[in-house]
Amino acid sequence: MLSLDFLDDVRRMNKRQLYYQVLNFGMIVSSALMIWKGLMVITGSESPIVVVLSGSMEPAFHRGDLLFLTNRVEDPIRVGEIVVFRIEGREIPIVHRVLKIHEKQNGHIKFLTKGDNNAVDDRGLYKQGQHWLEKKDVVGRARGFYQENRSVEDRTCLFLILEL
């Protein structure tokens, strides 16, 4: 009956109080959007914070961990780096480690990824006929993470900045 209690509270408010509450809510939402857009500009990533959704990167990252991303064009992609990438036809980005890099003579770089907890590389995940990823597929590169300590006795949080 929470919704009915809320409606009773709204009915008891005069118009000024109601407008004030709506304005406060609007300010909170717009502030959150401005912070998100600001992070996008600062990091160069369309999604500066992502949540790990699978166990493919365990033991490095577990489900529910937060990754903080950057995507600066001038930074070269390196073997061992953790990237978040999108595959054409899939909505959800994937968090995996760069396994191999293939650089052509013209400087164009392609790379292969693999989840730490997976037995094989990601070629089976890529769209049909695609064997390598390119920089255009990258949403961002992990620069820090946040994870809750998983021991029952100690509920502390861990936050690390890997490299900025």
DSSP file with accessible surface (Angstrom, degrees, kcal/mol):
  #  RESIDUE AA STRUCTURE BP1 BP2  ACC     N-H-->O    O-->H-N    N-H-->O    O-->H-N    TCO  KAPPA ALPHA  PHI   PSI    X-CA   Y-CA   Z-CA
    1    1 A M     >        0   0  171      0, 0.0     4,-1.7     0, 0.0     5,-0.2   0.000 360.0 360.0 360.0  18.3    0.0    0.0    0.0
    2    2 A L  H  >  +     0   0  145      1,-0.2     4,-2.1     2,-0.2     5,-0.2   0.904 360.0  54.6 -61.0 -40.2    3.0    2.3   -0.4
    3    3 A S  H  > S+     0   0   81      1,-0.2     4,-2.1     2,-0.2    -1,-0.2   0.877 106.5  51.0 -66.0 -35.3    1.6    3.8   -3.6
    4    4 A L  H  > S+     0   0   86      2,-0.2     4,-2.1     1,-0.2    -1,-0.2   0.896 108.9  51.0 -69.0 -39.1   -1.7    4.8   -1.8
    5    5 A D  H  X S+     0   0   91     -4,-1.7     4,-2.1     2,-0.2    -2,-0.2   0.906 109.6  51.4 -62.8 -40.1    0.2    6.5    1.0
    6    6 A F  H  X S+     0   0  133     -4,-2.1     4,-2.2     1,-0.2    -2,-0.2   0.923 109.2  49.7 -62.2 -44.8    2.2    8.4   -1.5
    7    7 A L  H  X S+     0   0   71     -4,-2.1     4,-2.4     1,-0.2    -1,-0.2   0.885 108.4  53.1 -63.7 -37.6   -0.9    9.6   -3.3
    8    8 A D  H  X S+     0   0   62     -4,-2.1     4,-1.6     2,-0.2    -1,-0.2   0.915 108.7  50.3 -62.6 -41.3   -2.4   10.7    0.1
    9    9 A D  H  X S+     0   0   81     -4,-2.1     4,-0.8     1,-0.2    -2,-0.2   0.903 110.5  49.5 -62.8 -40.5    0.7   12.8    0.8
   10   10 A V  H >< S+     0   0   40     -4,-2.2     3,-0.8     1,-0.2    -2,-0.2   0.913 108.5  52.8 -66.1 -40.5    0.5   14.4   -2.7
   11   11 A R  H 3< S+     0   0  176     -4,-2.4    -1,-0.2     1,-0.2    -2,-0.2   0.840 106.4  54.0 -64.5 -32.8   -3.2   15.2   -2.1
   12   12 A R  H 3< S+     0   0  177     -4,-1.6    -1,-0.2    -5,-0.2    -2,-0.2   0.674  90.9  94.2 -76.2 -17.4   -2.4   16.9    1.2
   13   13 A M  S << S-     0   0   57     -3,-0.8     2,-0.1    -4,-0.8    -3,-0.0  -0.485  74.9-129.1 -74.6 144.5    0.2   19.2   -0.4
   14   14 A N     >  -     0   0   92     -2,-0.2     4,-2.2     1,-0.1     5,-0.2  -0.401  35.6 -96.3 -81.8 172.8   -0.8   22.7   -1.6
   15   15 A K  H  > S+     0   0  155      1,-0.2     4,-2.7     2,-0.2     5,-0.2   0.885 123.2  54.1 -60.5 -38.8    0.1   23.7   -5.1
   16   16 A R  H  > S+     0   0  206      1,-0.2     4,-2.2     2,-0.2    -1,-0.2   0.925 109.8  46.9 -62.7 -44.7    3.3   25.5   -4.0
   17   17 A Q  H  > S+     0   0   97      2,-0.2     4,-2.3     1,-0.2    -1,-0.2   0.906 112.5  50.5 -64.1 -40.6    4.6   22.4   -2.2
   18   18 A L  H  X S+     0   0   64     -4,-2.2     4,-2.5     2,-0.2     5,-0.2   0.939 110.8  47.9 -63.5 -46.2    3.8   20.2   -5.1
   19   19 A Y  H  X S+     0   0  153     -4,-2.7     4,-2.7     1,-0.2    -1,-0.2   0.896 111.0  52.6 -60.7 -39.9    5.6   22.5   -7.6
   20   20 A Y  H  X S+     0   0  136     -4,-2.2     4,-2.6    -5,-0.2    -1,-0.2   0.918 109.9  47.6 -62.4 -43.3    8.6   22.6   -5.3
   21   21 A Q  H  X S+     0   0   96     -4,-2.3     4,-2.4     2,-0.2    -2,-0.2   0.911 112.7  48.3 -65.1 -42.3    8.8   18.8   -5.1
   22   22 A V  H  X S+     0   0   92     -4,-2.5     4,-2.5     2,-0.2    -2,-0.2   0.919 112.2  49.6 -65.0 -41.4    8.5   18.5   -8.9
   23   23 A L  H  X S+     0   0  112     -4,-2.7     4,-2.4    -5,-0.2    -2,-0.2   0.920 110.2  50.7 -63.2 -43.2   11.2   21.1   -9.3
   24   24 A N  H  X S+     0   0   60     -4,-2.6     4,-2.2     2,-0.2    -2,-0.2   0.927 111.1  48.4 -59.2 -45.4   13.5   19.3   -6.8
   25   25 A F  H  X S+     0   0  140     -4,-2.4     4,-2.4     1,-0.2    -2,-0.2   0.927 111.0  50.7 -62.3 -43.4   13.0   16.0   -8.6
   26   26 A G  H  X S+     0   0   37     -4,-2.5     4,-2.6     1,-0.2    -1,-0.2   0.887 109.1  51.5 -61.2 -39.2   13.8   17.7  -12.0
   27   27 A M  H  X S+     0   0  104     -4,-2.4     4,-2.3     2,-0.2    -1,-0.2   0.900 109.7  49.7 -65.4 -40.1   16.9   19.3  -10.5
   28   28 A I  H  X S+     0   0  117     -4,-2.2     4,-2.2     2,-0.2    -2,-0.2   0.946 113.5  45.3 -64.5 -46.5   18.2   15.9   -9.3
   29   29 A V  H  X S+     0   0   63     -4,-2.4     4,-2.3     1,-0.2    -2,-0.2   0.937 114.7  47.3 -64.3 -45.9   17.5   14.2  -12.7
   30   30 A S  H  X S+     0   0   47     -4,-2.6     4,-2.4     1,-0.2    -1,-0.2   0.886 110.7  52.7 -66.8 -35.0   19.1   17.1  -14.7
   31   31 A S  H  X S+     0   0   50     -4,-2.3     4,-2.4    -5,-0.2    -1,-0.2   0.927 109.1  49.5 -64.0 -43.0   22.2   17.1  -12.3
   32   32 A A  H  X S+     0   0   58     -4,-2.2     4,-2.4     1,-0.2    -2,-0.2   0.922 111.8  48.6 -62.3 -41.8   22.7   13.4  -12.8
   33   33 A L  H  X S+     0   0  106     -4,-2.3     4,-2.7     1,-0.2     5,-0.2   0.899 110.8  50.5 -65.9 -39.1   22.5   13.8  -16.6
   34   34 A M  H  X S+     0   0  125     -4,-2.4     4,-2.5     2,-0.2    -1,-0.2   0.905 110.6  49.1 -65.9 -40.5   24.9   16.7  -16.6
   35   35 A I  H  X S+     0   0  113     -4,-2.4     4,-2.5     2,-0.2    -2,-0.2   0.933 112.5  48.4 -63.1 -44.7   27.4   14.7  -14.5
   36   36 A W  H  X S+     0   0   90     -4,-2.4     4,-2.1     1,-0.2    -2,-0.2   0.940 113.2  46.5 -61.0 -47.4   27.1   11.7  -16.9
   37   37 A K  H  X S+     0   0  124     -4,-2.7     4,-2.0     1,-0.2    -1,-0.2   0.891 111.3  52.9 -63.9 -38.0   27.5   13.9  -20.0
   38   38 A G  H  X S+     0   0   30     -4,-2.5     4,-2.7     1,-0.2    -1,-0.2   0.916 108.2  50.0 -62.2 -42.7   30.5   15.6  -18.3
   39   39 A L  H  X S+     0   0   58     -4,-2.5     4,-2.6     1,-0.2     6,-0.4   0.887 107.7  54.8 -62.6 -37.3   32.1   12.2  -17.6
   40   40 A M  H  X S+     0   0   45     -4,-2.1     4,-1.7     2,-0.2     5,-0.4   0.919 111.3  44.1 -62.1 -42.1   31.5   11.2  -21.3
   41   41 A V  H  < S+     0   0  124     -4,-2.0    -2,-0.2     2,-0.2    -1,-0.2   0.933 115.8  46.7 -68.6 -45.1   33.4   14.4  -22.4
   42   42 A I  H  < S+     0   0  123     -4,-2.7    -2,-0.2     1,-0.2    -1,-0.2   0.912 121.9  34.8 -65.0 -42.5   36.3   13.9  -19.9
   43   43 A T  H  < S-     0   0   17     -4,-2.6    28,-2.9    -5,-0.2    -1,-0.2   0.679  96.0-132.9 -88.7 -20.4   36.8   10.2  -20.6
   44   44 A G     <  +     0   0   44     -4,-1.7     2,-0.4    -5,-0.3    -3,-0.2   0.639  67.2 122.5  75.9  12.8   36.1   10.2  -24.3
   45   45 A S        -     0   0    2     -5,-0.4    -1,-0.3    -6,-0.4    -2,-0.2  -0.892  65.0-142.3-112.6 139.8   33.8    7.1  -23.8
   46   46 A E  S    S+     0   0  104     93,-0.5    -1,-0.1    -2,-0.4    -6,-0.1   0.724 105.8  29.9 -68.2 -19.4   30.2    6.8  -24.6
   47   47 A S        +     0   0   25     92,-0.4    -1,-0.3    -7,-0.1    22,-0.1  -0.737  69.7 179.5-139.9  88.3   29.8    4.8  -21.4
   48   48 A P  S    S+     0   0    4      0, 0.0    21,-3.0     0, 0.0     2,-0.4   0.713  74.5  39.5 -69.0 -18.5   32.3    5.9  -18.8
   49   49 A I  E     +A   68   0A  50     19,-0.2     2,-0.3    -4,-0.1    19,-0.2  -0.995  70.0 175.4-132.5 128.7   31.1    3.5  -16.2
   50   50 A V  E     -A   67   0A  16     17,-2.1    17,-2.9    -2,-0.4     2,-0.4  -0.937  24.4-131.2-130.1 156.5   30.0   -0.1  -16.9
   51   51 A V  E     -A   66   0A  73     -2,-0.3     2,-0.4    15,-0.2    15,-0.2  -0.886  25.7-120.0-105.7 134.6   28.9   -3.1  -14.8
   52   52 A V        -     0   0    5     13,-2.7    12,-2.9    -2,-0.4    13,-0.2  -0.619  30.8-177.3 -73.0 124.7   30.4   -6.5  -15.3
   53   53 A L        +     0   0  112     -2,-0.4     2,-0.3    10,-0.2    -1,-0.1   0.565  55.9  37.0-104.2 -12.7   27.6   -8.8  -16.2
   54   54 A S  S    S-     0   0   52      8,-0.1     3,-0.4    41,-0.1    10,-0.0  -0.833  75.2-115.7-134.4 176.3   29.2  -12.2  -16.5
   55   55 A G  S >  S+     0   0   10     -2,-0.3     3,-1.6     1,-0.2     6,-0.1   0.236  80.2 108.6 -95.3  14.4   31.9  -14.4  -15.0
   56   56 A S  T 3  S+     0   0   16      1,-0.3    61,-3.2    60,-0.1    62,-0.4   0.689  80.5  46.9 -68.8 -17.0   34.1  -14.5  -18.1
   57   57 A M  T >> S+     0   0    1     -3,-0.4     4,-1.7     4,-0.3     3,-1.0   0.260  91.3 161.8-107.5  10.6   36.7  -12.2  -16.5
   58   58 A E  T <4  +     0   0   56     -3,-1.6     4,-0.1     1,-0.3    -3,-0.0  -0.444  55.1  27.9 -67.6 144.8   37.0  -14.0  -13.2
   59   59 A P  T 34 S+     0   0  110      0, 0.0    -1,-0.3     0, 0.0     3,-0.1  -0.993 126.2  48.2 -89.1  -1.4   39.1  -13.9  -11.1
   60   60 A A  T <4 S+     0   0   35     -3,-1.0     2,-0.4     1,-0.2    -2,-0.2   0.951 127.2  11.8 -64.2 -49.8   40.0  -10.3  -12.1
   61   61 A F  S  < S-     0   0    6     -4,-1.7    -4,-0.3    -6,-0.1     2,-0.2  -0.986  70.4-159.2-132.1 142.8   36.4   -9.0  -12.2
   62   62 A H    >   -     0   0   48     -2,-0.4     3,-2.2    -3,-0.1   -10,-0.3  -0.727  41.9 -71.5-114.0 165.5   33.2  -10.6  -10.9
   63   63 A R  T 3  S+     0   0  162      1,-0.3   -10,-0.2    -2,-0.2    -1,-0.1  -0.291 120.8  25.9 -54.3 134.5   29.6  -10.0  -11.7
   64   64 A G  T 3  S+     0   0   50    -12,-2.9    -1,-0.3     1,-0.3   -11,-0.1   0.243  86.0 133.8  94.6 -13.8   28.5   -6.6  -10.3
   65   65 A D    <   -     0   0    3     -3,-2.2   -13,-2.7   -13,-0.2     2,-0.4  -0.401  51.9-131.1 -67.0 147.9   31.9   -5.0  -10.3
   66   66 A L  E     -AB  51 146A  52     80,-2.5    80,-2.4   -15,-0.2     2,-0.4  -0.861  16.9-159.1-101.1 135.7   32.0   -1.5  -11.7
   67   67 A L  E     -AB  50 145A   0    -17,-2.9   -17,-2.1    -2,-0.4     2,-0.5  -0.938   7.8-146.8-113.6 136.5   34.7   -0.5  -14.3
   68   68 A F  E     -AB  49 144A  56     76,-2.8    75,-3.2    -2,-0.4    76,-1.1  -0.909  26.3-161.6-102.5 124.2   35.7    3.1  -15.0
   69   69 A L  E     - B   0 142A   3    -21,-3.0     2,-0.3    -2,-0.5   -24,-0.2  -0.750  20.7-174.6-112.8 151.7   36.6    3.6  -18.7
   70   70 A T  E     - B   0 141A   5     71,-1.8    71,-3.3    -2,-0.3   -26,-0.2  -0.921   4.7-169.5-128.9 161.6   38.4    6.0  -20.9
   71   71 A N        +     0   0   40    -28,-2.9     2,-0.4    -2,-0.3    71,-0.0  -0.360  14.4 171.1-148.7  61.4   38.6    5.9  -24.6
   72   72 A R    >   -     0   0   74      1,-0.2     3,-1.0    69,-0.1   -28,-0.1  -0.608  28.8-144.1 -77.3 129.6   41.3    8.4  -25.7
   73   73 A V  T 3  S+     0   0  115     -2,-0.4    -1,-0.2     1,-0.2    62,-0.0   0.858  95.8  57.2 -62.9 -36.3   42.0    8.1  -29.5
   74   74 A E  T 3  S+     0   0  140      2,-0.1    -1,-0.2    -3,-0.0    -2,-0.0   0.690  84.9  93.4 -75.1 -16.9   45.7    8.8  -29.1
   75   75 A D  S <  S-     0   0   42     -3,-1.0     2,-0.1     1,-0.0     0, 0.0  -0.645  76.5-130.8 -79.0 124.4   46.4    6.0  -26.6
   76   76 A P        -     0   0   74      0, 0.0     2,-0.3     0, 0.0    -2,-0.1  -0.428  19.7-114.9 -72.6 148.4   47.5    2.8  -28.4
   77   77 A I        -     0   0    7     -2,-0.1     2,-0.3     4,-0.0    58,-0.0  -0.673  37.3-161.6 -82.0 135.4   45.8   -0.5  -27.5
   78   78 A R    >   -     0   0  106     -2,-0.3     3,-1.7    33,-0.0    20,-0.3  -0.878  25.7 -96.4-121.9 153.2   48.2   -3.0  -25.9
   79   79 A V  T 3  S+     0   0   91     -2,-0.3    20,-0.2     1,-0.2     3,-0.1  -0.402 112.1  27.8 -62.0 136.4   48.2   -6.7  -25.3
   80   80 A G  T 3  S+     0   0   33     18,-2.5    -1,-0.2     1,-0.3     2,-0.1   0.217  90.0 129.2  93.8 -13.1   46.9   -7.4  -21.8
   81   81 A E    <   -     0   0   15     -3,-1.7    17,-3.0    16,-0.1     2,-0.6  -0.458  60.1-124.4 -75.8 145.9   44.8   -4.3  -21.6
   82   82 A I  E     -C   97   0A  16     60,-0.3    60,-2.2    15,-0.2     2,-0.3  -0.823  34.6-176.9 -94.5 122.5   41.1   -4.8  -20.6
   83   83 A V  E     -CD  96 141A   0     13,-2.8    13,-2.3    -2,-0.6     2,-0.5  -0.862  24.2-144.1-119.4 152.7   38.7   -3.3  -23.2
   84   84 A V  E     +CD  95 140A   1     56,-3.1    55,-3.1    -2,-0.3    56,-1.6  -0.981  33.7 174.6-111.9 124.3   35.0   -3.0  -23.4
   85   85 A F  E     -CD  94 138A   0      9,-2.4     9,-2.9    -2,-0.5     2,-0.4  -0.916  26.5-136.0-134.7 157.4   33.7   -3.5  -26.9
   86   86 A R        -     0   0   83     51,-2.6     2,-0.4    -2,-0.3     5,-0.1  -0.909  13.4-148.9-110.9 143.1   30.5   -3.7  -28.9
   87   87 A I    >   -     0   0    6     -2,-0.4     3,-2.4     5,-0.3    39,-0.0  -0.915  34.0-100.2-110.7 135.8   29.8   -6.3  -31.6
   88   88 A E  T 3  S+     0   0  132     -2,-0.4     3,-0.1     1,-0.3    -1,-0.0  -0.274 110.3  22.9 -54.8 130.1   27.5   -5.3  -34.4
   89   89 A G  T 3  S+     0   0   87      1,-0.2     2,-0.4    38,-0.1    -1,-0.3   0.377 104.7  96.3  93.0  -4.7   24.0   -6.7  -33.8
   90   90 A R    <   -     0   0  116     -3,-2.4    -1,-0.2     1,-0.1    -3,-0.2  -0.966  54.6-161.5-120.1 137.4   24.4   -7.0  -30.0
   91   91 A E  S    S+     0   0  173     -2,-0.4    -1,-0.1    -3,-0.1    -2,-0.0   0.855  71.5  73.2 -81.9 -38.4   23.2   -4.4  -27.6
   92   92 A I  S    S-     0   0  104      1,-0.1    -5,-0.3    -6,-0.0    -7,-0.1  -0.676  79.2-130.9 -88.5 126.0   25.3   -5.3  -24.5
   93   93 A P        -     0   0   36      0, 0.0     2,-0.4     0, 0.0    -7,-0.2  -0.312  19.2-130.5 -70.0 158.8   29.0   -4.5  -24.5
   94   94 A I  E     -C   85   0A  27     -9,-2.9    -9,-2.4   -42,-0.1     2,-0.6  -0.902   5.7-147.0-115.0 138.4   31.6   -7.2  -23.6
   95   95 A V  E     +C   84   0A  16     -2,-0.4     2,-0.3   -11,-0.2   -11,-0.2  -0.914  40.2 138.7-105.9 111.3   34.5   -6.8  -21.1
   96   96 A H  E     -C   83   0A   4    -13,-2.3   -13,-2.8    -2,-0.6     2,-0.3  -0.942  49.0-100.5-146.6 170.6   37.5   -8.8  -22.1
   97   97 A R  E     -CE  82 114A  73     17,-2.0    17,-2.1    -2,-0.3     2,-0.4  -0.699  36.5-109.4 -97.4 143.9   41.3   -8.7  -22.3
   98   98 A V  E     + E   0 113A   2    -17,-3.0   -18,-2.5    -2,-0.3    15,-0.3  -0.587  36.8 176.5 -72.4 124.3   43.3   -8.0  -25.4
   99   99 A L  E     +     0   0A  71     13,-3.4     2,-0.3    -2,-0.4    14,-0.2   0.842  61.1   6.5 -97.3 -44.9   45.1  -11.2  -26.4
  100  100 A K  E     - E   0 112A 111     12,-1.4    12,-2.6   -22,-0.1     2,-0.4  -0.986  58.5-149.0-141.9 152.2   46.8  -10.4  -29.7
  101  101 A I  E     - E   0 111A  57     -2,-0.3     2,-0.5    10,-0.2    10,-0.2  -0.970   5.2-164.6-122.7 137.9   47.5   -7.3  -31.8
  102  102 A H  E     - E   0 110A  88      8,-3.7     8,-2.8    -2,-0.4     2,-0.5  -0.975  10.7-171.6-122.0 112.8   47.8   -7.3  -35.6
  103  103 A E  E     - E   0 109A 126     -2,-0.5     6,-0.2     6,-0.2     2,-0.1  -0.924  10.4-147.3-111.0 127.5   49.3   -4.1  -37.0
  104  104 A K    >   -     0   0   95      4,-2.7     3,-1.9    -2,-0.5    -2,-0.0  -0.398  31.3-105.0 -83.6 166.8   49.4   -3.5  -40.7
  105  105 A Q  T 3  S+     0   0  210      1,-0.3    -1,-0.1     2,-0.1    -2,-0.0   0.808 120.0  60.6 -63.3 -27.7   52.2   -1.6  -42.4
  106  106 A N  T 3  S-     0   0  128      2,-0.1    -1,-0.3     1,-0.1     3,-0.1   0.445 121.9-105.5 -80.6   2.1   49.9    1.5  -42.8
  107  107 A G  S <  S+     0   0   39     -3,-1.9     2,-0.3     1,-0.3    -2,-0.1   0.362  72.5 144.0  93.4  -6.0   49.5    1.6  -39.0
  108  108 A H        -     0   0   73     -5,-0.1    -4,-2.7     1,-0.0     2,-0.4  -0.526  37.1-151.2 -69.5 130.0   46.0    0.2  -38.9
  109  109 A I  E     +E  103   0A  38     -2,-0.3    26,-0.5    -6,-0.2     2,-0.3  -0.870  19.1 177.7-111.8 134.9   45.6   -1.9  -35.8
  110  110 A K  E     -EF 102 134A  48     -8,-2.8    -8,-3.7    -2,-0.4     2,-0.3  -0.935  12.4-168.9-124.4 152.9   43.3   -4.9  -35.3
  111  111 A F  E     -EF 101 133A   1     22,-2.3    22,-3.5    -2,-0.3     2,-0.4  -0.969  17.6-137.0-146.4 159.6   43.2   -7.0  -32.1
  112  112 A L  E     -E  100   0A   0    -12,-2.6   -13,-3.4    -2,-0.3   -12,-1.4  -0.910  22.1-159.6-116.1 140.7   41.8  -10.2  -30.7
  113  113 A T  E     -E   98   0A   0     -2,-0.4     9,-2.7   -15,-0.3     2,-0.3  -0.775  10.0-177.5-120.0 166.5   40.2  -10.5  -27.2
  114  114 A K  E     -E   97   0A  48    -17,-2.1   -17,-2.0    -2,-0.3     2,-0.3  -0.960  29.9-115.9-160.3 139.8   39.5  -13.3  -24.7
  115  115 A G    >   -     0   0    0      5,-0.4     3,-1.8    -2,-0.3   -58,-0.2  -0.615  27.2-128.0 -74.7 138.7   37.8  -13.5  -21.3
  116  116 A D  T 3  S+     0   0   54     -2,-0.3   -59,-0.2     1,-0.3    -1,-0.1   0.822 110.5  45.2 -56.9 -32.2   40.3  -14.5  -18.6
  117  117 A N  T 3  S+     0   0   96    -61,-3.2     2,-0.3   -62,-0.0    -1,-0.3   0.330  96.4  96.6 -96.1   6.7   37.9  -17.3  -17.5
  118  118 A N    <   -     0   0   53     -3,-1.8     4,-0.0   -62,-0.4   -62,-0.0  -0.741  66.7-143.6 -98.8 149.3   37.2  -18.5  -21.1
  119  119 A A  S    S+     0   0  102     -2,-0.3     2,-0.3     2,-0.1    -1,-0.1   0.788  82.5  34.3 -79.4 -29.9   39.0  -21.5  -22.7
  120  120 A V  S    S-     0   0  107      1,-0.1    -5,-0.4     2,-0.0    -2,-0.1  -0.815  89.5 -93.8-125.2 165.7   39.0  -19.9  -26.2
  121  121 A D    >   -     0   0   47     -2,-0.3     3,-0.6    -7,-0.1    -7,-0.2  -0.060  44.4 -99.3 -70.4 179.8   39.4  -16.5  -27.8
  122  122 A D  G >> S+     0   0    3     -9,-2.7     3,-2.2     1,-0.2     4,-1.4   0.316  87.8 108.9 -89.5   8.6   36.4  -14.3  -28.8
  123  123 A R  G 34 S+     0   0   88      1,-0.3    -1,-0.2     2,-0.2     7,-0.1   0.838  78.0  58.5 -57.3 -29.0   36.3  -15.1  -32.5
  124  124 A G  G <4 S+     0   0   78     -3,-0.6    -1,-0.3     1,-0.2    -2,-0.1   0.719 105.9  49.5 -70.5 -20.0   33.1  -17.1  -31.9
  125  125 A L  T <4 S+     0   0   51     -3,-2.2    -1,-0.2    -4,-0.1    -2,-0.2   0.738  93.0  90.5 -87.9 -27.9   31.5  -14.0  -30.4
  126  126 A Y  S  < S-     0   0   11     -4,-1.4     3,-0.1     4,-0.1   -39,-0.1  -0.223  94.5 -83.2 -66.2 161.7   32.3  -11.6  -33.2
  127  127 A K    >   -     0   0   87      1,-0.2     3,-2.4     2,-0.1    -1,-0.1  -0.237  66.4 -73.8 -62.8 156.9   29.9  -11.2  -36.1
  128  128 A Q  T 3  S+     0   0  200      1,-0.3    -1,-0.2    -3,-0.1     3,-0.1  -0.242 121.6  15.7 -57.7 131.0   30.2  -13.8  -38.8
  129  129 A G  T 3  S+     0   0   67      1,-0.3     2,-0.5    -3,-0.1    -1,-0.3   0.293  97.3 117.0  88.1  -9.9   33.3  -13.4  -41.0
  130  130 A Q    <   +     0   0   28     -3,-2.4    -1,-0.3     1,-0.1    -4,-0.1  -0.804  29.3 166.6 -94.2 127.8   34.9  -11.0  -38.4
  131  131 A H        +     0   0  111     -2,-0.5     2,-0.3     1,-0.2    -1,-0.1   0.539  63.6  34.6-113.6 -14.3   38.2  -12.3  -37.0
  132  132 A W  S    S-     0   0   60    -20,-0.1     2,-0.3    -9,-0.1   -20,-0.2  -0.965  71.6-127.1-138.5 155.3   39.6   -9.2  -35.3
  133  133 A L  E     -F  111   0A   0    -22,-3.5   -22,-2.3    -2,-0.3     2,-0.3  -0.688  21.4-151.2 -96.4 158.4   38.3   -6.1  -33.6
  134  134 A E  E >   -F  110   0A  48     -2,-0.3     3,-1.9   -24,-0.2     4,-0.4  -0.790  33.7 -99.1-122.5 168.9   39.2   -2.6  -34.6
  135  135 A K  G >  S+     0   0   76    -26,-0.5     3,-1.4     1,-0.3   -25,-0.1   0.824 119.5  65.6 -58.0 -30.9   39.4    0.7  -32.5
  136  136 A K  G 3  S+     0   0  142      1,-0.3    -1,-0.3   -51,-0.0    -3,-0.0   0.748  96.5  57.3 -64.7 -21.0   35.9    1.6  -33.8
  137  137 A D  G <  S+     0   0   20     -3,-1.9   -51,-2.6   -52,-0.1     2,-0.4   0.635  85.6 101.4 -82.1 -14.4   34.5   -1.3  -31.8
  138  138 A V  E <   - D   0  85A   8     -3,-1.4   -53,-0.3    -4,-0.4     3,-0.1  -0.586  44.4-177.8 -82.4 127.6   35.9   -0.2  -28.5
  139  139 A V  E     -     0   0A   2    -55,-3.1   -93,-0.5    -2,-0.4   -92,-0.4   0.815  68.9 -45.4 -84.0 -38.2   33.6    1.6  -26.0
  140  140 A G  E     - D   0  84A   0    -56,-1.6   -56,-3.1   -95,-0.1     2,-0.4  -0.974  49.9-107.0-179.5 172.5   36.4    2.1  -23.6
  141  141 A R  E     -BD  70  83A   1    -71,-3.3   -71,-1.8    -2,-0.3   -58,-0.2  -0.970  41.6-105.6-122.5 135.2   39.4    0.8  -21.8
  142  142 A A  E     +B   69   0A   7    -60,-2.2   -60,-0.3    -2,-0.4   -73,-0.2  -0.385  43.8 161.8 -64.1 126.2   39.3   -0.1  -18.1
  143  143 A R  E     -     0   0A   9    -75,-3.2    19,-2.9     1,-0.4    20,-1.5   0.446  67.6  -2.6-118.9 -11.5   41.3    2.4  -16.0
  144  144 A G  E     -BG  68 161A   0    -76,-1.1   -76,-2.8    17,-0.3    -1,-0.4  -0.974  61.5-154.4-168.7 165.7   39.8    1.6  -12.6
  145  145 A F  E     -BG  67 160A  18     15,-2.2    15,-2.4    -2,-0.3     2,-0.4  -0.985   8.2-148.0-150.4 161.0   37.3   -0.6  -10.9
  146  146 A Y  E     +BG  66 159A  82    -80,-2.4   -80,-2.5    -2,-0.3     2,-0.3  -1.000  24.3 167.0-129.5 128.8   35.1   -0.8   -7.8
  147  147 A Q  E     - G   0 158A  34     11,-2.7    11,-3.1    -2,-0.4     2,-0.3  -0.999  32.5-123.9-144.1 145.6   34.3   -4.1   -6.2
  148  148 A E  E     - G   0 157A  91     -2,-0.3     9,-0.2     9,-0.2     2,-0.2  -0.678  38.8-105.5 -83.9 138.8   32.8   -5.1   -2.9
  149  149 A N        -     0   0   57      7,-3.1    -1,-0.1    -2,-0.3     8,-0.0  -0.468  29.0-149.5 -62.5 130.3   34.8   -7.4   -0.7
  150  150 A R        +     0   0  103     -2,-0.2     2,-0.2     5,-0.1    -1,-0.1   0.501  60.3 107.9 -88.7  -3.0   33.1  -10.8   -1.1
  151  151 A S        -     0   0   40      3,-0.3     5,-0.1     1,-0.1     3,-0.1  -0.544  67.3-137.9 -76.1 141.3   34.0  -12.2    2.3
  152  152 A V  S    S+     0   0  112     -2,-0.2    -1,-0.1     1,-0.2     3,-0.1   0.879 100.2  51.8 -67.1 -35.8   31.0  -12.4    4.6
  153  153 A E  S    S+     0   0  173      1,-0.2     2,-0.6     2,-0.0    -1,-0.2   0.849 112.2  45.0 -71.2 -34.0   32.9  -11.2    7.7
  154  154 A D        -     0   0   70      1,-0.1     2,-0.4     2,-0.1    -3,-0.3  -0.901  59.3-179.5-120.9 105.9   34.4   -8.1    6.1
  155  155 A R        +     0   0  143     -2,-0.6     2,-0.1    -3,-0.1    -3,-0.1  -0.276  34.6 137.3 -99.9  48.4   32.0   -6.0    4.0
  156  156 A T        -     0   0   69     -2,-0.4    -7,-3.1    -5,-0.1     2,-0.3  -0.451  48.0-124.4 -87.1 168.2   34.5   -3.3    2.9
  157  157 A C  E     -G  148   0A  67     -9,-0.2     2,-0.5    -2,-0.1    -9,-0.2  -0.849  12.5-148.5-114.5 150.3   34.8   -1.9   -0.6
  158  158 A L  E     +G  147   0A  71    -11,-3.1   -11,-2.7    -2,-0.3     2,-0.4  -0.970  15.6 177.2-121.2 128.7   37.8   -1.8   -2.9
  159  159 A F  E     +G  146   0A 106     -2,-0.5     2,-0.4   -13,-0.2   -13,-0.2  -0.991   6.1 176.6-132.6 123.8   38.4    1.0   -5.4
  160  160 A L  E     -G  145   0A  78    -15,-2.4   -15,-2.2    -2,-0.4     2,-0.6  -0.987  24.6-148.3-129.8 138.8   41.5    1.1   -7.6
  161  161 A I  E     -G  144   0A  86     -2,-0.4   -17,-0.3   -17,-0.2     3,-0.1  -0.932  14.2-170.7-100.0 118.3   42.6    3.4  -10.3
  162  162 A L        -     0   0   89    -19,-2.9     2,-0.3    -2,-0.6   -18,-0.2   0.936  63.2 -31.2 -76.1 -48.9   44.7    1.3  -12.7
  163  163 A E              0   0   90    -20,-1.5    -1,-0.3     0, 0.0     0, 0.0  -0.879 360.0 360.0-171.5 134.3   46.0    4.1  -14.8
  164  164 A L              0   0  138     -2,-0.3   -20,-0.0    -3,-0.1   -94,-0.0  -0.168 360.0 360.0-117.1 360.0   44.8    7.5  -16.0
